[in-house]
Amino acid sequence: MSDGLLTEEEVSSYLKMNPDAIKQLIHKGKLTAYKVGGSFVRYRKDEVIAFRTGQKFRLPDQLEQNWFDKLRDFLSFYSLYILLSILVVLLAIYFAHA
């Protein structure tokens, strides 16, 4: 097996499954397939090994996020919506008292 990404044949032989069973695993969300170069399907070696050993696979950046990082990501993505919502509420209060 190679270092980072595996081909369909390598995954099939490592898991001892036929390609249709592997496609069902992808459909169920148990494995993730990546397209490399537009048409070549590859699989993460770490994810395949974790699946075979029965462990749950998580990407490395998901392991290192604490609550502050998650809050920062949330606010950076939704900040415009939060500000617009506050503006709408303030305008509604202003026009309700006028």
C-alpha positions in Angstrom: 0.0 0.0 0.0 1.1 3.5 -0.6 1.6 6.2 2.0 -1.5 8.5 1.8 -4.0 7.5 -0.8 -5.2 4.1 -2.0 -6.7 2.9 -5.2 -9.9 1.0 -5.5 -8.0 -2.2 -6.1 -5.8 -1.7 -3.0 -8.8 -1.0 -0.8 -10.7 -4.0 -2.2 -7.8 -6.4 -1.5 -7.0 -4.9 1.9 -10.7 -5.1 3.1 -11.3 -8.3 1.2 -14.5 -6.9 -0.3 -15.7 -6.6 -3.8 -16.0 -3.1 -5.4 -19.8 -3.2 -5.2 -19.6 -3.6 -1.4 -17.1 -0.8 -1.2 -19.5 1.5 -3.1 -22.2 0.6 -0.6 -19.9 1.6 2.2 -19.4 5.0 0.4 -23.1 5.4 0.0 -23.7 4.7 3.7 -21.0 7.2 4.7 -18.7 4.6 6.2 -15.9 5.4 3.7 -15.0 8.6 1.8 -13.9 8.5 -1.9 -11.9 11.3 -3.4 -11.5 12.1 -7.0 -7.9 12.8 -8.0 -7.3 14.2 -11.4 -11.0 14.3 -12.3 -11.6 10.6 -12.8 -9.3 8.6 -10.5 -11.0 7.5 -7.3 -8.8 7.3 -4.2 -9.3 6.6 -0.5 -7.4 7.8 2.6 -5.2 5.1 4.0 -5.9 6.1 7.6 -9.6 6.0 7.0 -9.5 2.5 5.5 -7.3 1.2 8.3 -9.6 2.7 10.9 -12.6 1.1 9.2 -11.0 -2.3 9.2 -10.0 -2.1 12.8 -13.5 -0.8 13.8 -12.4 2.6 14.9 -14.1 5.9 14.0 -12.0 8.0 11.6 -11.6 11.7 12.1 -9.6 14.1 10.0 -6.6 15.6 11.9 -7.9 19.1 11.9 -11.2 17.9 13.6 -9.2 16.5 16.5 -7.4 19.7 17.4 -10.5 22.0 17.5 -11.5 23.1 20.9 -14.7 25.1 21.7 -12.9 28.5 21.1 -11.9 27.4 17.6 -15.4 26.1 16.8 -16.9 29.4 18.1 -14.4 31.4 16.0 -15.3 29.4 12.9 -19.0 29.8 13.5 -18.7 33.6 14.0 -16.5 34.1 11.0 -18.9 32.2 8.8 -22.2 33.6 10.2 -21.1 37.1 11.3 -22.9 38.9 8.4 -26.2 37.1 9.2 -25.8 37.8 12.9 -25.2 41.5 12.3 -28.1 41.8 9.8 -30.4 40.0 12.3 -29.5 42.5 15.0 -30.1 45.4 12.6 -33.5 44.1 11.7 -34.5 43.7 15.4 -33.2 47.2 16.2 -35.1 48.6 13.3 -38.3 46.8 14.4 -37.9 48.1 17.9 -37.3 51.7 16.6 -40.4 51.7 14.3 -42.6 50.0 17.0 -41.9 52.9 19.4 -42.2 55.7 16.7 
